[in-house]
């Protein structure tokens, strides 16, 4: 039987400008999937740019070979990540001066 785990990295967090999630160690997993749910946005079309990052030690980061994700308004988006090594996080930017979003961010892992 395969093992799975879901980590809630952000719950009802209000984001403005640049942000990063807490790092998550996932060396045991063979695949991962991010879920970003926008619960509220300051404007109907507030846009978020999201990049998956990887790290060998949880301290030093580089962008993963995964396309940058974009979302606008209230929505739920998801994307897979494979061959990521040890640690995962996402960095992002809420685009537009003074704009903000309230989000939930999940990371699901599977062996």
C-alpha positions in Angstrom: 0.0 0.0 0.0 1.3 3.4 -0.9 1.8 6.0 1.8 0.3 9.5 1.5 0.4 12.7 3.6 -1.2 16.1 3.3 0.4 19.1 4.9 -1.5 22.4 5.4 1.2 25.0 5.0 -1.0 28.1 5.1 -4.5 28.4 6.6 -6.4 31.6 6.1 -3.2 33.6 5.6 -3.5 37.0 4.0 -0.7 37.6 1.4 0.5 40.8 -0.1 3.5 41.4 -2.3 6.3 38.7 -2.3 5.9 35.6 0.0 7.3 32.2 0.6 5.8 29.2 2.5 7.6 27.4 5.3 9.9 24.7 3.9 8.6 21.1 4.0 10.9 18.1 4.1 9.6 15.4 1.7 12.6 13.2 0.9 10.5 10.0 1.4 8.0 10.9 -1.2 8.2 10.1 -4.9 5.6 12.6 -6.0 4.0 15.8 -4.7 1.1 18.0 -5.6 0.5 21.6 -4.6 -3.0 23.0 -4.0 -3.5 26.8 -3.6 -7.0 27.9 -2.8 -7.8 31.7 -2.9 -10.6 32.3 -0.5 -10.8 36.1 -0.9 -9.1 38.7 -3.0 -9.0 42.5 -2.6 -10.0 42.9 -6.3 -12.0 40.4 -8.5 -9.0 39.8 -10.8 -6.1 39.9 -8.2 -3.3 37.9 -9.8 -0.8 35.6 -8.0 2.4 34.3 -9.6 3.7 31.1 -7.9 7.0 29.2 -8.4 7.9 25.8 -6.9 11.3 25.8 -5.2 13.5 22.9 -4.1 16.4 22.6 -1.6 19.0 20.0 -0.5 19.0 21.3 3.1 16.0 23.6 3.7 18.2 26.7 3.8 19.4 27.3 0.2 16.7 27.4 -2.6 16.5 27.2 -6.3 13.5 27.2 -8.7 12.3 23.7 -9.6 11.9 22.6 -13.3 8.2 23.2 -13.0 6.3 25.9 -14.9 5.4 29.0 -13.0 1.7 29.0 -12.0 -0.7 31.9 -12.2 -4.1 32.4 -10.7 -6.7 35.2 -10.7 -9.6 35.8 -8.3 -11.2 33.2 -6.1 -10.1 29.8 -7.3 -8.4 26.5 -6.5 -5.3 25.5 -8.6 -3.1 22.5 -8.4 0.1 21.2 -10.1 2.4 18.2 -9.7 6.1 18.1 -8.8 8.4 15.1 -9.3 12.1 14.4 -8.8 12.4 17.2 -6.2 15.0 15.7 -3.8 14.7 16.8 -0.1 12.8 20.0 0.6 9.9 21.8 -1.1 8.3 25.3 -0.7 6.7 27.8 -3.0 7.5 31.4 -3.5 5.1 33.9 -5.0 4.0 37.4 -5.6 0.6 39.0 -5.3 0.7 41.3 -8.3 -0.6 44.9 -8.1 0.2 47.5 -5.5 -2.0 47.2 -2.4 -3.7 44.1 -3.5 -4.0 41.1 -1.2 -5.5 37.6 -1.1 -6.5 35.2 1.7 -5.3 31.6 0.9 -5.0 28.1 2.0 -2.0 26.2 0.7 -1.7 22.4 0.8 1.1 20.0 -0.1 0.1 16.4 -0.7 2.9 13.7 -0.9 2.8 10.2 -2.1 5.3 7.3 -1.8 
